[in-house]
């Protein structure tokens, strides 16, 4: 990032009206909500799904089979980003986001209709993997587009505040998915969930998708993209321009997102299985503690996003990185001791020590990463970098960590993995220029601004 961006001169773009911004944020966040609703469902009943679709012999084997499906389908996510990202830069953000929400919600809904292994044998697993692949392909264009959409609608001085609502949608979606699984388990019992109850959370994705499509169909495209269209400056080959001019920005984005992905997928998709199957904290306590932690994260995330508008994104990211270097071993040690003592409060403390630092990066991500690319290639750059990092380090995290714990018997592998991701992310975070308050319109080359443009200093008087 040695080279600075060239910031365009002239008047700032006309800001959207508050009502338009609220609609844009709601429509964008709804897609992220549906994506993470799916992860909440998978993350909170992996053993059941492993037995339903793979005929797994044990809960541990079933959970690993389900995590393997999650990891395999993440492979297609970058392919989706290479398709939807450039289309979003060429055709517009709104059109592509309407398409991705249909594919995501539709594939999740159909999973709830699939026959089980007991009915059609291995074909059930094949159908599950196919639908997860469609979901992963569409997700490749979802988050980058949604973040770009919000960032380009938000006023420059409030981009952190509005961007944090995207991840608010993430947490709400996950909480809904996990909450429905928990609710149905309590109401119908484990036997019914294995038999037919597992279908209900997936079927709920259908109505959610209809609501999301309705919200997104009412939106106009972002003011910055409309401005490009009016000036006939829309990039006709955004992928080629991105890879030739902005590849270093993609690498920096991948490095930052490694820490997010590992932390996110440990908390979202693995932690419930870890608490129950690895350290043996049985009953509904782990589920309830994770849900309570998510509620705490929901309370914190928007204030942290707003704080970043005042003090900057970089200080918050540095604190997050430091926490993930220092806290994981104590946190997972506390969780293990809590399981031995059946101490729910102690378990909650250990979970919070991982979840609260996660809020710090979640709150500022949607405001930070879009500023790494110019408007003409922003959807492509964000989507490709984010999806590649997610496929390599996020989607595989649960499976790799679970396998390491099973093969070594060392329950601290989640802590080691998280600390390693923070060590990698520290480099691009320290190199990251501060972008709070910088206009996204003004970023026109392959490096983001190291500082806000300053007025020229008057020359000292002479004579």
C-alpha positions as a Python dict, from the first residue, in 0.01 Angstrom:
ca = {
    (1, 'X'): (0, 0, 0),
    (2, 'X'): (291, 232, -62),
    (3, 'X'): (112, 419, -340),
    (4, 'X'): (-163, 661, -245),
    (5, 'X'): (-499, 694, -410),
    (6, 'X'): (-572, 989, -630),
    (7, 'X'): (-875, 1162, -484),
    (8, 'X'): (-1104, 1330, -732),
    (9, 'X'): (-1160, 1698, -690),
    (10, 'X'): (-1496, 1872, -706),
    (11, 'X'): (-1824, 1859, -526),
    (12, 'X'): (-1920, 1557, -324),
    (13, 'X'): (-2195, 1336, -468),
    (14, 'X'): (-2548, 1417, -371),
    (15, 'X'): (-2640, 1223, -60),
    (16, 'X'): (-2944, 998, -51),
    (17, 'X'): (-3238, 1095, 166),
    (18, 'X'): (-3264, 928, 511),
    (19, 'X'): (-3569, 726, 405),
    (20, 'X'): (-3382, 596, 99),
    (21, 'X'): (-3085, 500, 315),
    (22, 'X'): (-3304, 310, 562),
    (23, 'X'): (-3470, 116, 279),
    (24, 'X'): (-3134, 39, 121),
    (25, 'X'): (-2989, -85, 449),
    (26, 'X'): (-3297, -299, 524),
    (27, 'X'): (-3295, -455, 178),
    (28, 'X'): (-2923, -526, 182),
    (29, 'X'): (-2921, -661, 538),
    (30, 'X'): (-3211, -896, 465),
    (31, 'X'): (-3004, -1103, 224),
    (32, 'X'): (-2723, -1135, 474),
    (33, 'X'): (-2984, -1233, 732),
    (34, 'X'): (-3105, -1520, 511),
    (35, 'X'): (-2751, -1638, 436),
    (36, 'X'): (-2667, -1661, 805),
    (37, 'X'): (-3006, -1802, 895),
    (38, 'X'): (-2897, -2103, 690),
    (39, 'X'): (-2569, -2124, 883),
    (40, 'X'): (-2757, -2100, 1211),
    (41, 'X'): (-2972, -2397, 1113),
    (42, 'X'): (-2674, -2605, 1001),
    (43, 'X'): (-2459, -2499, 1293),
    (44, 'X'): (-2714, -2595, 1557),
    (45, 'X'): (-2807, -2941, 1433),
    (46, 'X'): (-2502, -3080, 1250),
    (47, 'X'): (-2527, -3421, 1414),
    (48, 'X'): (-2893, -3460, 1316),
    (49, 'X'): (-2828, -3357, 955),
    (50, 'X'): (-2528, -3590, 936),
    (51, 'X'): (-2747, -3882, 1041),
    (52, 'X'): (-3039, -3781, 815),
    (53, 'X'): (-2836, -3734, 496),
    (54, 'X'): (-2524, -3947, 554),
    (55, 'X'): (-2653, -4222, 785),
    (56, 'X'): (-2374, -4135, 1031),
    (57, 'X'): (-2318, -4389, 1308),
    (58, 'X'): (-2251, -4135, 1586),
    (59, 'X'): (-2313, -3771, 1669),
    (60, 'X'): (-1944, -3689, 1622),
    (61, 'X'): (-1937, -3857, 1282),
    (62, 'X'): (-2260, -3684, 1184),
    (63, 'X'): (-2128, -3342, 1283),
    (64, 'X'): (-1807, -3393, 1085),
    (65, 'X'): (-2008, -3503, 780),
    (66, 'X'): (-2218, -3188, 800),
    (67, 'X'): (-1912, -2966, 845),
    (68, 'X'): (-1756, -3138, 543),
    (69, 'X'): (-2061, -3041, 337),
    (70, 'X'): (-2020, -2681, 451),
    (71, 'X'): (-1651, -2689, 358),
    (72, 'X'): (-1709, -2852, 18),
    (73, 'X'): (-1977, -2606, -85),
    (74, 'X'): (-1755, -2313, 9),
    (75, 'X'): (-1532, -2417, -279),
    (76, 'X'): (-1788, -2282, -526),
    (77, 'X'): (-1827, -1950, -346),
    (78, 'X'): (-1534, -1780, -526),
    (79, 'X'): (-1677, -1892, -861),
    (80, 'X'): (-1997, -1710, -773),
    (81, 'X'): (-1799, -1399, -685),
    (82, 'X'): (-1620, -1407, -1022),
    (83, 'X'): (-1961, -1414, -1191),
    (84, 'X'): (-2180, -1188, -977),
    (85, 'X'): (-1910, -935, -879),
    (86, 'X'): (-1831, -817, -1235),
    (87, 'X'): (-2201, -829, -1325),
    (88, 'X'): (-2274, -603, -1028),
    (89, 'X'): (-2015, -354, -1152),
    (90, 'X'): (-2144, -370, -1508),
    (91, 'X'): (-2523, -404, -1474),
    (92, 'X'): (-2581, -252, -1131),
    (93, 'X'): (-2587, -358, -767),
    (94, 'X'): (-2965, -385, -725),
    (95, 'X'): (-3030, -633, -1007),
    (96, 'X'): (-2767, -879, -889),
    (97, 'X'): (-2871, -857, -525),
    (98, 'X'): (-3231, -942, -625),
    (99, 'X'): (-3102, -1253, -804),
    (100, 'X'): (-2875, -1373, -522),
    (101, 'X'): (-3151, -1356, -261),
    (102, 'X'): (-3377, -1575, -478),
    (103, 'X'): (-3105, -1838, -519),
    (104, 'X'): (-3003, -1838, -152),
    (105, 'X'): (-3348, -1858, 2),
    (106, 'X'): (-3479, -2097, -262),
    (107, 'X'): (-3198, -2351, -216),
    (108, 'X'): (-3233, -2341, 163),
    (109, 'X'): (-3610, -2392, 136),
    (110, 'X'): (-3573, -2693, -96),
    (111, 'X'): (-3336, -2866, 149),
    (112, 'X'): (-3635, -2888, 382),
    (113, 'X'): (-3818, -3093, 117),
    (114, 'X'): (-3540, -3344, 44),
    (115, 'X'): (-3587, -3716, 112),
    (116, 'X'): (-3354, -3867, 371),
    (117, 'X'): (-3083, -4130, 339),
    (118, 'X'): (-3328, -4385, 475),
    (119, 'X'): (-3560, -4312, 180),
    (120, 'X'): (-3331, -4282, -124),
    (121, 'X'): (-2985, -4373, 8),
    (122, 'X'): (-2670, -4181, -93),
    (123, 'X'): (-2868, -3975, -344),
    (124, 'X'): (-2994, -3767, -52),
    (125, 'X'): (-2639, -3657, 28),
    (126, 'X'): (-2578, -3574, -340),
    (127, 'X'): (-2889, -3355, -353),
    (128, 'X'): (-2789, -3181, -30),
    (129, 'X'): (-2443, -3104, -165),
    (130, 'X'): (-2591, -2975, -493),
    (131, 'X'): (-2826, -2736, -313),
    (132, 'X'): (-2550, -2622, -81),
    (133, 'X'): (-2337, -2555, -389),
    (134, 'X'): (-2611, -2333, -534),
    (135, 'X'): (-2637, -2155, -202),
    (136, 'X'): (-2261, -2106, -187),
    (137, 'X'): (-2244, -1988, -550),
    (138, 'X'): (-2509, -1722, -489),
    (139, 'X'): (-2348, -1622, -157),
    (140, 'X'): (-2034, -1540, -357),
    (141, 'X'): (-2213, -1231, -485),
    (142, 'X'): (-2422, -1154, -178),
    (143, 'X'): (-2205, -1009, 98),
    (144, 'X'): (-1978, -802, -123),
    (145, 'X'): (-2276, -660, -308),
    (146, 'X'): (-2472, -589, 9),
    (147, 'X'): (-2177, -413, 174),
    (148, 'X'): (-2110, -214, -141),
    (149, 'X'): (-2477, -119, -164),
    (150, 'X'): (-2490, 15, 191),
    (151, 'X'): (-2150, 188, 170),
    (152, 'X'): (-2244, 369, -151),
    (153, 'X'): (-2576, 484, -5),
    (154, 'X'): (-2443, 593, 335),
    (155, 'X'): (-2314, 947, 403),
    (156, 'X'): (-1935, 947, 434),
    (157, 'X'): (-1945, 1057, 799),
    (158, 'X'): (-2191, 784, 898),
    (159, 'X'): (-2067, 492, 690),
    (160, 'X'): (-1962, 302, 1002),
    (161, 'X'): (-2304, 343, 1163),
    (162, 'X'): (-2502, 232, 858),
    (163, 'X'): (-2255, -40, 763),
    (164, 'X'): (-2283, -202, 1104),
    (165, 'X'): (-2650, -278, 1033),
    (166, 'X'): (-2540, -527, 767),
    (167, 'X'): (-2374, -741, 1031),
    (168, 'X'): (-2667, -674, 1262),
    (169, 'X'): (-2862, -862, 996),
    (170, 'X'): (-2601, -1139, 1006),
    (171, 'X'): (-2646, -1187, 1379),
    (172, 'X'): (-3025, -1167, 1359),
    (173, 'X'): (-3026, -1430, 1085),
    (174, 'X'): (-2803, -1664, 1279),
    (175, 'X'): (-3002, -1609, 1597),
    (176, 'X'): (-3324, -1686, 1411),
    (177, 'X'): (-3181, -2006, 1263),
    (178, 'X'): (-3036, -2121, 1594),
    (179, 'X'): (-3345, -2005, 1781),
    (180, 'X'): (-3587, -2198, 1563),
    (181, 'X'): (-3378, -2514, 1596),
    (182, 'X'): (-3370, -2470, 1975),
    (183, 'X'): (-3742, -2391, 1993),
    (184, 'X'): (-3846, -2689, 1782),
    (185, 'X'): (-3612, -2917, 1977),
    (186, 'X'): (-3767, -2809, 2307),
    (187, 'X'): (-4124, -2840, 2173),
    (188, 'X'): (-4098, -3163, 1975),
    (189, 'X'): (-3800, -3338, 2133),
    (190, 'X'): (-3486, -3497, 1991),
    (191, 'X'): (-3664, -3800, 1839),
    (192, 'X'): (-3908, -3587, 1641),
    (193, 'X'): (-3626, -3359, 1522),
    (194, 'X'): (-3441, -3661, 1383),
    (195, 'X'): (-3757, -3788, 1217),
    (196, 'X'): (-3921, -3480, 1062),
    (197, 'X'): (-3870, -3171, 1278),
    (198, 'X'): (-3536, -3088, 1114),
    (199, 'X'): (-3728, -2980, 801),
    (200, 'X'): (-3915, -2694, 967),
    (201, 'X'): (-3625, -2445, 1004),
    (202, 'X'): (-3530, -2491, 638),
    (203, 'X'): (-3887, -2436, 517),
    (204, 'X'): (-3905, -2102, 700),
    (205, 'X'): (-3638, -1972, 457),
    (206, 'X'): (-3905, -1956, 184),
    (207, 'X'): (-4115, -1679, 342),
    (208, 'X'): (-3799, -1497, 449),
    (209, 'X'): (-3678, -1496, 88),
    (210, 'X'): (-4009, -1355, -36),
    (211, 'X'): (-3984, -1067, 213),
    (212, 'X'): (-3621, -1002, 114),
    (213, 'X'): (-3702, -1002, -259),
    (214, 'X'): (-3988, -760, -200),
    (215, 'X'): (-3757, -524, -10),
    (216, 'X'): (-3485, -536, -275),
    (217, 'X'): (-3723, -500, -571),
    (218, 'X'): (-3835, -162, -432),
    (219, 'X'): (-3482, -19, -422),
    (220, 'X'): (-3311, 209, -671),
    (221, 'X'): (-2946, 152, -748),
    (222, 'X'): (-2682, 335, -547),
    (223, 'X'): (-2620, 706, -615),
    (224, 'X'): (-2256, 634, -704),
    (225, 'X'): (-2344, 369, -962),
    (226, 'X'): (-2620, 586, -1110),
    (227, 'X'): (-2364, 865, -1139),
    (228, 'X'): (-2129, 634, -1329),
    (229, 'X'): (-2411, 538, -1567),
    (230, 'X'): (-2504, 901, -1629),
    (231, 'X'): (-2143, 990, -1705),
    (232, 'X'): (-2104, 671, -1914),
    (233, 'X'): (-1808, 563, -1701),
    (234, 'X'): (-1931, 214, -1612),
    (235, 'X'): (-1641, -30, -1655),
    (236, 'X'): (-1725, -275, -1934),
    (237, 'X'): (-1456, -524, -1833),
    (238, 'X'): (-1445, -489, -1452),
    (239, 'X'): (-1279, -823, -1386),
    (240, 'X'): (-989, -749, -1619),
    (241, 'X'): (-946, -400, -1471),
    (242, 'X'): (-963, -538, -1119),
    (243, 'X'): (-700, -808, -1167),
    (244, 'X'): (-464, -580, -1358),
    (245, 'X'): (-484, -274, -1130),
    (246, 'X'): (-605, -379, -786),
    (247, 'X'): (-462, -723, -711),
    (248, 'X'): (-263, -600, -412),
    (249, 'X'): (-579, -457, -257),
    (250, 'X'): (-741, -800, -299),
    (251, 'X'): (-451, -964, -114),
    (252, 'X'): (-477, -716, 172),
    (253, 'X'): (-851, -773, 195),
    (254, 'X'): (-800, -1151, 204),
    (255, 'X'): (-553, -1111, 490),
    (256, 'X'): (-790, -900, 699),
    (257, 'X'): (-1087, -1127, 637),
    (258, 'X'): (-896, -1439, 748),
    (259, 'X'): (-933, -1332, 1111),
    (260, 'X'): (-1301, -1248, 1066),
    (261, 'X'): (-1380, -1577, 896),
    (262, 'X'): (-1205, -1800, 1147),
    (263, 'X'): (-1363, -1620, 1444),
    (264, 'X'): (-1702, -1602, 1277),
    (265, 'X'): (-1722, -1968, 1186),
    (266, 'X'): (-1586, -2084, 1521),
    (267, 'X'): (-1859, -1891, 1701),
    (268, 'X'): (-2135, -1942, 1445),
    (269, 'X'): (-2100, -2300, 1320),
    (270, 'X'): (-1860, -2484, 1551),
    (271, 'X'): (-1891, -2358, 1906),
    (272, 'X'): (-2222, -2530, 1988),
    (273, 'X'): (-2080, -2865, 1872),
    (274, 'X'): (-1756, -2798, 2062),
    (275, 'X'): (-1941, -2727, 2386),
    (276, 'X'): (-2162, -3034, 2363),
    (277, 'X'): (-1955, -3300, 2185),
    (278, 'X'): (-1597, -3204, 2276),
    (279, 'X'): (-1607, -3075, 2633),
    (280, 'X'): (-1932, -3251, 2719),
    (281, 'X'): (-2157, -2968, 2838),
    (282, 'X'): (-2489, -3144, 2781),
    (283, 'X'): (-2846, -3015, 2780),
    (284, 'X'): (-2976, -2686, 2643),
    (285, 'X'): (-2730, -2468, 2837),
    (286, 'X'): (-2477, -2428, 2550),
    (287, 'X'): (-2753, -2332, 2308),
    (288, 'X'): (-2899, -2076, 2544),
    (289, 'X'): (-2560, -1927, 2630),
    (290, 'X'): (-2469, -1883, 2263),
    (291, 'X'): (-2806, -1722, 2193),
    (292, 'X'): (-2760, -1490, 2492),
    (293, 'X'): (-2414, -1399, 2365),
    (294, 'X'): (-2557, -1314, 2024),
    (295, 'X'): (-2809, -1084, 2192),
    (296, 'X'): (-2517, -909, 2363),
    (297, 'X'): (-2341, -877, 2027),
    (298, 'X'): (-2657, -725, 1876),
    (299, 'X'): (-2662, -465, 2152),
    (300, 'X'): (-2296, -370, 2093),
    (301, 'X'): (-2252, -383, 1717),
    (302, 'X'): (-2423, -60, 1607),
    (303, 'X'): (-2265, 156, 1882),
    (304, 'X'): (-1923, 19, 1782),
    (305, 'X'): (-1994, 100, 1417),
    (306, 'X'): (-2094, 451, 1514),
    (307, 'X'): (-1780, 485, 1729),
    (308, 'X'): (-1568, 404, 1423),
    (309, 'X'): (-1708, 712, 1251),
    (310, 'X'): (-1557, 921, 1530),
    (311, 'X'): (-1225, 752, 1609),
    (312, 'X'): (-1165, 561, 1284),
    (313, 'X'): (-1183, 197, 1173),
    (314, 'X'): (-816, 116, 1219),
    (315, 'X'): (-795, 159, 1600),
    (316, 'X'): (-1092, -74, 1644),
    (317, 'X'): (-940, -336, 1414),
    (318, 'X'): (-608, -319, 1600),
    (319, 'X'): (-783, -377, 1935),
    (320, 'X'): (-974, -668, 1782),
    (321, 'X'): (-654, -825, 1654),
    (322, 'X'): (-483, -784, 1993),
    (323, 'X'): (-777, -951, 2168),
    (324, 'X'): (-766, -1251, 1935),
    (325, 'X'): (-395, -1289, 2001),
    (326, 'X'): (-431, -1272, 2380),
    (327, 'X'): (-772, -1414, 2479),
    (328, 'X'): (-841, -1744, 2297),
    (329, 'X'): (-636, -1975, 2522),
    (330, 'X'): (-781, -1831, 2847),
    (331, 'X'): (-1130, -1835, 2691),
    (332, 'X'): (-1126, -2199, 2586),
    (333, 'X'): (-957, -2300, 2911),
    (334, 'X'): (-1241, -2134, 3102),
    (335, 'X'): (-1498, -2315, 2884),
    (336, 'X'): (-1335, -2649, 2961),
    (337, 'X'): (-1331, -2581, 3334),
    (338, 'X'): (-1694, -2470, 3319),
    (339, 'X'): (-1792, -2801, 3161),
    (340, 'X'): (-1617, -2991, 3440),
    (341, 'X'): (-1796, -2787, 3706),
    (342, 'X'): (-2130, -2758, 3518),
    (343, 'X'): (-2099, -2383, 3568),
    (344, 'X'): (-2316, -2194, 3318),
    (345, 'X'): (-2195, -1847, 3420),
    (346, 'X'): (-1834, -1949, 3376),
    (347, 'X'): (-1916, -2097, 3037),
    (348, 'X'): (-2083, -1772, 2937),
    (349, 'X'): (-1772, -1577, 3033),
    (350, 'X'): (-1552, -1796, 2814),
    (351, 'X'): (-1787, -1760, 2515),
    (352, 'X'): (-1809, -1382, 2563),
    (353, 'X'): (-1428, -1352, 2558),
    (354, 'X'): (-1441, -1473, 2197),
    (355, 'X'): (-1766, -1315, 2088),
    (356, 'X'): (-1708, -957, 2204),
    (357, 'X'): (-1381, -911, 2007),
    (358, 'X'): (-1567, -1054, 1708),
    (359, 'X'): (-1813, -764, 1736),
    (360, 'X'): (-1526, -519, 1685),
    (361, 'X'): (-1443, -643, 1336),
    (362, 'X'): (-1803, -718, 1240),
    (363, 'X'): (-1907, -362, 1322),
    (364, 'X'): (-1655, -191, 1095),
    (365, 'X'): (-1606, -440, 814),
    (366, 'X'): (-1879, -318, 580),
    (367, 'X'): (-1748, 38, 613),
    (368, 'X'): (-1380, -51, 578),
    (369, 'X'): (-1351, -296, 291),
    (370, 'X'): (-1553, -113, 20),
    (371, 'X'): (-1310, 178, 55),
    (372, 'X'): (-1029, -45, -70),
    (373, 'X'): (-1159, -31, -431),
    (374, 'X'): (-1284, 235, -673),
    (375, 'X'): (-1653, 245, -763),
    (376, 'X'): (-1602, 89, -1108),
    (377, 'X'): (-1458, -233, -960),
    (378, 'X'): (-1586, -217, -601),
    (379, 'X'): (-1844, -498, -621),
    (380, 'X'): (-1595, -726, -797),
    (381, 'X'): (-1300, -651, -571),
    (382, 'X'): (-1490, -690, -246),
    (383, 'X'): (-1678, -1003, -356),
    (384, 'X'): (-1377, -1187, -499),
    (385, 'X'): (-1138, -1110, -214),
    (386, 'X'): (-1396, -1185, 53),
    (387, 'X'): (-1517, -1507, -110),
    (388, 'X'): (-1168, -1645, -171),
    (389, 'X'): (-1073, -1581, 191),
    (390, 'X'): (-1401, -1728, 316),
    (391, 'X'): (-1360, -2042, 104),
    (392, 'X'): (-1001, -2103, 214),
    (393, 'X'): (-1023, -2012, 581),
    (394, 'X'): (-1387, -1973, 688),
    (395, 'X'): (-1575, -2262, 534),
    (396, 'X'): (-1299, -2506, 624),
    (397, 'X'): (-1247, -2384, 982),
    (398, 'X'): (-1509, -2601, 1152),
    (399, 'X'): (-1398, -2917, 974),
    (400, 'X'): (-1024, -2862, 1023),
    (401, 'X'): (-1058, -2764, 1389),
    (402, 'X'): (-1294, -3052, 1458),
    (403, 'X'): (-1056, -3298, 1291),
    (404, 'X'): (-756, -3163, 1483),
    (405, 'X'): (-938, -3192, 1815),
    (406, 'X'): (-1051, -3548, 1735),
    (407, 'X'): (-710, -3665, 1614),
    (408, 'X'): (-493, -3505, 1885),
    (409, 'X'): (-728, -3494, 2183),
    (410, 'X'): (-619, -3134, 2246),
    (411, 'X'): (-926, -2919, 2312),
    (412, 'X'): (-734, -2593, 2266),
    (413, 'X'): (-702, -2625, 1887),
    (414, 'X'): (-980, -2366, 1830),
    (415, 'X'): (-771, -2118, 2031),
    (416, 'X'): (-452, -2192, 1838),
    (417, 'X'): (-631, -2160, 1505),
    (418, 'X'): (-788, -1828, 1601),
    (419, 'X'): (-458, -1687, 1727),
    (420, 'X'): (-287, -1788, 1403),
    (421, 'X'): (-550, -1607, 1198),
    (422, 'X'): (-504, -1292, 1408),
    (423, 'X'): (-127, -1303, 1355),
    (424, 'X'): (-180, -1312, 978),
    (425, 'X'): (-441, -1035, 981),
    (426, 'X'): (-220, -808, 1191),
    (427, 'X'): (2, -728, 890),
    (428, 'X'): (-262, -583, 652),
    (429, 'X'): (-443, -418, 945),
    (430, 'X'): (-128, -228, 1046),
    (431, 'X'): (-76, -127, 682),
    (432, 'X'): (-439, -24, 638),
    (433, 'X'): (-493, 347, 575),
    (434, 'X'): (-769, 517, 771),
    (435, 'X'): (-1081, 564, 557),
    (436, 'X'): (-1333, 704, 806),
    (437, 'X'): (-1490, 1011, 646),
    (438, 'X'): (-1317, 961, 309),
    (439, 'X'): (-1551, 982, 11),
    (440, 'X'): (-1588, 653, -177),
    (441, 'X'): (-1636, 857, -492),
    (442, 'X'): (-1284, 990, -468),
    (443, 'X'): (-1102, 656, -468),
    (444, 'X'): (-994, 613, -828),
    (445, 'X'): (-692, 385, -839),
    (446, 'X'): (-556, 66, -691),
    (447, 'X'): (-460, 199, -346),
    (448, 'X'): (-684, 345, -80),
    (449, 'X'): (-601, 683, 67),
    (450, 'X'): (-348, 694, 349),
    (451, 'X'): (-497, 1016, 478),
    (452, 'X'): (-783, 1247, 417),
    (453, 'X'): (-717, 1516, 158),
    (454, 'X'): (-598, 1831, 324),
    (455, 'X'): (-627, 2186, 206),
    (456, 'X'): (-306, 2334, 76),
    (457, 'X'): (-114, 2523, 342),
    (458, 'X'): (-65, 2894, 271),
    (459, 'X'): (284, 2991, 180),
    (460, 'X'): (463, 3202, 442),
    (461, 'X'): (478, 3568, 370),
    (462, 'X'): (807, 3696, 234),
    (463, 'X'): (970, 4031, 220),
}
